[in-house]
Amino acid sequence: MTKPQKSNKEAKKEALLTPKEKKAAKQAKKHANDVVPLITR
């Protein structure tokens, strides 16, 4: 006799962010310190 196969596969998790949101967050993080210094004389 063979053992019955258990199907404990979980449903696919929903992404927290859409790919567009991920890309925007990554770009924002990458360019967070790109502030042009203000030099006054």
C-alpha positions in Angstrom: 0.0 0.0 0.0 1.2 3.5 -0.8 0.8 6.4 1.5 -1.7 9.1 0.4 0.1 12.2 -0.9 -0.6 15.2 1.3 -1.1 18.5 -0.5 0.0 21.1 2.0 0.9 23.6 -0.6 0.1 27.1 0.5 -1.6 29.6 -1.7 0.8 32.0 -3.4 1.5 35.0 -1.2 0.4 38.4 -2.5 3.3 40.8 -3.1 3.6 43.7 -0.7 4.5 46.0 -3.5 3.9 45.9 -7.2 6.9 45.8 -9.5 6.5 49.5 -10.3 6.3 50.4 -6.6 9.4 48.3 -5.9 11.4 50.0 -8.7 10.3 53.5 -7.5 11.3 52.7 -3.9 14.7 51.4 -5.1 15.3 54.5 -7.1 14.2 56.8 -4.3 16.6 54.9 -1.9 19.4 55.0 -4.4 19.1 58.8 -5.0 18.2 59.8 -1.4 21.5 61.6 -0.8 21.8 63.2 -4.3 20.9 66.6 -3.0 22.8 69.4 -4.8 24.7 71.4 -2.2 23.6 75.0 -2.0 26.7 77.3 -2.0 26.1 80.9 -1.2 28.7 83.6 -1.0 
